[in-house]
Amino acid sequence: MSVRNSPPTVSSVKDLRNVGNLGYMLKGQSASFGVERVQTFCEHIHNYARGMDANGKPVNMEPALHHIVALLSRVKYELSEAESYLMSWYKKRKVVL
């Protein structure tokens, strides 16, 4: 599943364990770069994939899937915003990537 290439749908989220692991990994990476909104959304994805809501309470998988899809759309948007900001920041400082 690629967050960048296509809008996520409930049917595209097939392997919740993998989605949860990816959410956990991206949460840590986004924290390293200070992208707090992505970090928060990825933490929620990780929790929903494990069957818990944002408060740690159990949630049924069907509603969890819908939350994950909505959160993936938010993550995609926030990553795009962060990328634009960072590219502008580096460009202003004449850093070649």
DRENMITOR-974529 format. One record per residue (C-alpha): residue number from 0; residue in three letters; chain; x, y, z. Coordinates in steps of 0.001 Angstrom, whole numbers, plus 524288, in hexadecimal, padded with zeros to 5 digits. Last residue first. Layout:
% residues N
(site NUM; ALA; A; (X; Y; Z))
...
***
This chain:
% residues 97
(site 96; LEU; A; (84E68; 84577; 7F92D))
(site 95; VAL; A; (855CF; 85218; 7F714))
(site 94; VAL; A; (854D9; 85B95; 80269))
(site 93; LYS; A; (853A4; 869AC; 7FDDE))
(site 92; ARG; A; (84E4C; 86E04; 80B0D))
(site 91; LYS; A; (841BD; 872F1; 804EE))
(site 90; LYS; A; (84102; 8664A; 7FD0E))
(site 89; TYR; A; (84233; 85E05; 80963))
(site 88; TRP; A; (836CF; 864F9; 80FF7))
(site 87; SER; A; (82E9B; 8648C; 8038F))
(site 86; MET; A; (830F2; 855D6; 8023B))
(site 85; LEU; A; (82DA3; 85422; 810A3))
(site 84; TYR; A; (820E1; 85BA1; 80F8A))
(site 83; SER; A; (81C98; 854A6; 8033B))
(site 82; GLU; A; (81FCC; 84757; 80922))
(site 81; ALA; A; (8187A; 84AB6; 81590))
(site 80; GLU; A; (80C67; 84EB8; 80DDA))
(site 79; SER; A; (80CDC; 84245; 805B3))
(site 78; LEU; A; (80EAB; 83A2B; 811F3))
(site 77; GLU; A; (802EF; 84112; 81812))
(site 76; TYR; A; (7FA47; 83E0A; 80C5A))
(site 75; LYS; A; (7FE13; 82FAB; 80BCD))
(site 74; VAL; A; (7FCB6; 82E76; 81A7E))
(site 73; ARG; A; (7EF0B; 83446; 819D4))
(site 72; SER; A; (7EB09; 82AA2; 80F3E))
(site 71; LEU; A; (7F0D3; 81F93; 8172C))
(site 70; LEU; A; (7E8FD; 8243C; 822F1))
(site 69; ALA; A; (7DC31; 82338; 81B87))
(site 68; VAL; A; (7DF89; 81570; 81706))
(site 67; ILE; A; (7E3B9; 81192; 824C2))
(site 66; HIS; A; (7D713; 816DE; 82A93))
(site 65; HIS; A; (7CF1D; 80EF2; 820D9))
(site 64; LEU; A; (7D6F1; 802C8; 8241B))
(site 63; ALA; A; (7D4F1; 804FB; 832A6))
(site 62; PRO; A; (7C634; 805E6; 8308E))
(site 61; GLU; A; (7C69A; 7F861; 82A44))
(site 60; MET; A; (7D06B; 7F2FB; 83417))
(site 59; ASN; A; (7C856; 7F513; 84041))
(site 58; VAL; A; (7CE83; 7FE13; 84A65))
(site 57; PRO; A; (7D504; 7FB59; 8576A))
(site 56; LYS; A; (7D897; 8075B; 85F84))
(site 55; GLY; A; (7E664; 80CCB; 85EA1))
(site 54; ASN; A; (7E20E; 81AFF; 85E20))
(site 53; ALA; A; (7E4CC; 81C88; 84F8A))
(site 52; ASP; A; (7DCE7; 81034; 84CD3))
(site 51; MET; A; (7E1F9; 80269; 84E56))
(site 50; GLY; A; (7E148; 7F6A7; 84551))
(site 49; ARG; A; (7EFDF; 7F53C; 8429F))
(site 48; ALA; A; (7EE51; 7FB98; 83546))
(site 47; TYR; A; (7E6FC; 8067D; 83C3B))
(site 46; ASN; A; (7F298; 808B1; 84544))
(site 45; HIS; A; (7FCCA; 8092D; 83A75))
(site 44; ILE; A; (7F435; 81234; 8326C))
(site 43; HIS; A; (7F26D; 81B0D; 83E4F))
(site 42; GLU; A; (8012B; 81B8D; 84057))
(site 41; CYS; A; (802A9; 81EA1; 831F4))
(site 40; PHE; A; (7F948; 82A21; 8334B))
(site 39; THR; A; (800E8; 82F7C; 83EE5))
(site 38; GLN; A; (80E29; 82E34; 83846))
(site 37; VAL; A; (808F3; 83428; 82BC4))
(site 36; ARG; A; (803EB; 83FAA; 833A7))
(site 35; GLU; A; (810E5; 840E2; 83ADB))
(site 34; VAL; A; (81A23; 841A8; 82F57))
(site 33; GLY; A; (82609; 8442D; 837D3))
(site 32; PHE; A; (82F6B; 83CE9; 82EE0))
(site 31; SER; A; (83280; 83231; 838BE))
(site 30; ALA; A; (8241A; 831B6; 83C89))
(site 29; SER; A; (820CA; 82EF0; 82E49))
(site 28; GLN; A; (829EA; 8234A; 82E87))
(site 27; GLY; A; (8241C; 81DEB; 83AFB))
(site 26; LYS; A; (81614; 81F1A; 8365E))
(site 25; LEU; A; (81A02; 819AF; 82910))
(site 24; MET; A; (81E94; 80D19; 82F90))
(site 23; TYR; A; (8125D; 80BC2; 837F8))
(site 22; GLY; A; (80966; 80E5F; 82C77))
(site 21; LEU; A; (810F5; 8047A; 82463))
(site 20; ASN; A; (80F65; 7FA5B; 82F29))
(site 19; GLY; A; (800E0; 7FD2C; 8304B))
(site 18; VAL; A; (7FEEF; 7FC3F; 8219D))
(site 17; ASN; A; (80674; 7EF63; 8218C))
(site 16; ARG; A; (7FDF2; 7E9D8; 82C66))
(site 15; LEU; A; (7F1D2; 7EF1B; 825C9))
(site 14; ASP; A; (7F491; 7E7EA; 8192E))
(site 13; LYS; A; (7E9B3; 7EB1D; 80FBD))
(site 12; VAL; A; (7E87B; 7F9E1; 80F7A))
(site 11; SER; A; (7E597; 7FB70; 800F1))
(site 10; SER; A; (7D758; 7F755; 802EA))
(site 9; VAL; A; (7D52C; 8025D; 80CAD))
(site 8; THR; A; (7DA4E; 80C19; 802CC))
(site 7; PRO; A; (7E6E9; 813BF; 80207))
(site 6; PRO; A; (7E87D; 81E31; 7F79F))
(site 5; SER; A; (7F2FE; 81A31; 7EE10))
(site 4; ASN; A; (8016C; 81C4E; 7EBF8))
(site 3; ARG; A; (806BA; 82240; 7F87A))
(site 2; VAL; A; (800CA; 81954; 802D0))
(site 1; SER; A; (805B0; 80D1B; 7FC1F))
(site 0; MET; A; (80000; 80000; 80000))
***
